[in-house]
């Protein structure tokens, strides 16, 4: 390797690809090198190495494995999902703001390279569908909490705050446990909370502050 080549390798961005698909790993190495140094790692590997960008192959692992990988990465380095169906990716981006980019299985080679370059430049690369979900989420958050929830959802949150189980809430409101579960799923989405206790606490705080 000549001096110029060595300098290019030394200063090239480091892209770490986490995947369980050996074929995809080789394809990415072919596409990105020599402009970028590509490190291929299994999801079981610790993600504490220095990197310019982490790519997570959402199509080759379970949701649980993906979540563990995201936990390990922290928030210092931008993360992008590849091979991610857009409806699924939108949910992940809502839950994990550190995800700055999304590439669906249909992404062209040209857009893949353009997107990676954009992410390395410190900007986001999110498809229109994902951006639309995030904009709607922002609008929901800007509405008063009491307006965002239906009367039934507010009733359920009050009962959750009193420590009632889904079965007990169903008995009180004469609704099936399945219906209660559906209402709780909807109100978690509207309130941006991850569990029923957190949602009830948020609602209770809102009502006290009124």
C-alpha positions, 0 to 999 in steps of 0.5 A: 500500500502506498503512502496516499492509500495508507492516509486515505484508510487512516482518515476514512470514516469507520462504519460498523455493521451489525448483522447476522447475514454473512452475504449482506456483510460482504456486500456492504464491504464491497460497496463501502470500501475503500472510501469507508472502513467497514467493521462487521460485527455480530449482534452479540458483540459489545458496541463500545468501539469507536465508530463514525456510524453504526448500521443495524441490520433489522432484517436479520435479527429478532426485535429483542436482539435489536433492542439489546444492541441499541442499548449497548450503543448509547447515544454518542454515535449515529445509528441507522437501521437497514433492511427495515420495513418502514412501518416497523422502522417508524415505531423504532425511531419513535422509541429510540431517537438515537436512530438517525437513519432508516433504509428499507429492503428496497433502498437502491445502492445510490440512495444507500450510499447517499444516505450513509454520506448524509449521516456521516455529515451529521444529518438525518436520513429518514423516509417520508413515511417515518417522517410523517409518523414523527410529525404526527407524534409531535402534533399529538404531544402538543395537544393537551393530554385531556384532549388527546384521550377519549373519555373511556381512556381517561376512565381507564387511566384513573383505574390504572392509577388506583392499581386495578388490573385489566380484569378488574377494570373490565369488570368495573366498566363492563368491558372485555379484557381484550378491549381494555388491552386495546384501549391501554395500547392506544393511550400509551401511544397517545401519551408517549409512555412505555407502560401503564403505570407511567401513563397513569402517573403522567395523567395524574400529574396533568390533572393536578396541575390544572 
